[in-house]
Amino acid sequence: MTAVTTGARTGRTHPSAPAGRTRRRWWGGQPIGTLFAAPYLVFVLAIFAYPLGFAAYISVHDYFFTAPGVEVDKPFVGLDNFVTVLTDPQVLASFRNTAVFLVINVPLTVVLALVLASALNAGVRWASVYRVAYYVPYLTASVSLVGVWMLLFSSGGLVNAVLGPLAPDPSWLINKGLAMPTIALYVTWKQLGFYVLLYLAALQNVPRELYESAETDGANGFQRFLNVTVPGVRSATTLALILAIITGTNLFTEPYLLTNGGGPDGASTTPVLLIYQRGIQQQNPDTAAAIGMLLVIVVGLLSLAANRLNREK
Amino acid sequence: MRRWSGALRHVLLGLMALVFAFPFFFMLVGAFQENPTNTPDRLLPTSGWTTENFTRIDSRIDLAGSLLNSLVFTGGVLLGTVVCGTLAGYAVARLDFLGRRLTWVLMLLVQMVPFQLLMIPLYVQITRGYGLGDTYLGMILPFAINTTAVFIFTQFFRALPREMFEAARIDGAGELRILRSIALPLVRPALATVVLVTFIGPWNEFLWPFLITKDATMQPLAVSLANYISNVAQSTANPNGAILAGAAALAFPVVVLFCLFQRYFTASDLGSAVKG
């Protein structure tokens, strides 16, 4: 519509209508828009598109860091880096750890977020206070909160003091079986508020009449939740699943600080932590880039599966 | 029956709120305690209040300097996002031009790419290629324009009545003038949301500034606090209070900002931002 109006205006000032029309078809009614969008487009090309391509390039070359200005041949090695990475037990363990994380974190996040959002949506007193309480951990720096959790879950920490004889030994963060689940619990806690808000927004679009007619049909609260709410927010659930998978496959701060670099004994190492250790600490950017490419593929497949699974039901 | 489910709902929501708020309470109290407690019976201390913890962490990581670095990093990102983001959002929402659809599609795609995957190539590019290690510019560049913010601007500009823009154009206003004098004043709630969403990105970011700052005087607070937690704390006698003091200093500005902007910031804004 806007295009038509300005079109009519420029049409009056330029008598050579046909030439003007072709130009308009190419550049649009307001070609200045290209100029407005240009900084953002350049940013996306430089910070996303080019590095993605560069990562793919590094991953299939024998790439290494050189002193500035020194040109050394970096030969093409095909899939060698991928073979190195896929036969590395540490890398495989990091993907297994991620699986443990996802199995705990994703269902817990989605279920808790939906339950809390529908409880909030039913119109309780202090709803805004609750909303703030749930959202604040999401807003706060992970480094801050990791510091707090570290103290709470340490051997002589508050959590163990409360549990008394039930406290795990060795303690949470230094226990091979519990390190990754503790991280999963931490991330669920930290991110949950975001998903609650996501579901709250989605719940506004579920028609009230559906609840009313379900009630007249004699459905109880739980049945209404299962048969009206859950299908009503399906697209939000798909989005929540995908975002939780992306977050969960990209952990760095948590294993780096909470379990002191993926400990104990590599039980909480994640692929991104390995990318850092291999690529930057040990100066092997090529294998690090290969881990990154594998991670992209895994995330893509998992997201696709989440999308498919949620659609069929 | 109905009353019971209402009570149950309250218990659930209240319990969860407690679980969410408790670590913050622990952080705040511990930051001002000589000896942060590890037992449940002393969670509400009556004595032992001190500001010593802040002095102690300040002597190791220069709290003020780190906060200033965080502020410069965040301010740079905010500036880039607000200036370039309004321009791009306005163009995509309201202008007909070559590349409009492409910009829109890129906005959707970029939000799906986690930053961690770009870490190696960006590190090579920015520190080795451009020599921007240990500089503010190097810190800011990868975050310079927050795509979620561009998205929020686009959605808000789209919701404004079309006739207003047509009228302004007929009156002879240029697009930049329309954006500045008409569109921007009308989307003030979006501006609040954008500032909050953009602020928490660089302020809380750890990985990227950690990678490119080796010089301690350039490190934002998230990085210097992490260094304190992972290195210094182990060789310090009683580091818990100092850790909590640092954590509180890093968390405080965001919580304040959120409380200030709370009333502009509604669930539906966020929904429109992420749902498209």
Interface residues (C-beta under 8 A of the other chain):
Chain A: M1 T2 A3 T5 T6 R9 W26 W27 G28 G29 Q30 P31 I32 G33 T34 F36 A37 P39 Y40 L41 F43 V44 I47 F48 Y50 P51 L52 F54 A55 I58 F65 P68 L112 V115 L116 A119 L120 A122 V124 S128 V129 Y130 R131 V132 A133 Y134 Y135 V136 P137 L139 T140 A141 S142 V143 S144 L145 V146 G147 V148 W149 M150 L151 L152 G156 G157 L158 A161 V162 W189 L192 G193 L197 L198 L200 A201 A202 Q204 G221 S235 A236 L239 I242 I246 T247 T249 N250 F252 T253 Y256 L257 N260 G261 V272 I275 Y276 G279 I280 P285 A288 A289 G292 L295 V296 V299
Chain B: S5 G6 R9 H10 L12 L13 G14 M16 A17 V19 F20 A21 P23 F24 F26 M27 G30 P36 T37 N38 T39 P40 C84 G85 L87 A88 Y90 A91 V92 R94 L95 D96 F97 L98 G99 R100 L102 T103 L106 V110 M112 V113 P114 F115 Q116 L117 L118 M119 I120 P121 L122 Y123 V124 Q125 R128 G131 L141 P142 A144 I145 T147 V150 R162 F165 E166 R169 I170 E175 L196 I200 W203 N204 F206 L207 L211 A222 L225 A226 I229 S230 N240 I243 L244 G246 A247 A248 L250 A251 V254 V255 F258 C259 Q262 A267 S268 L270 G271 S272 V274 K275
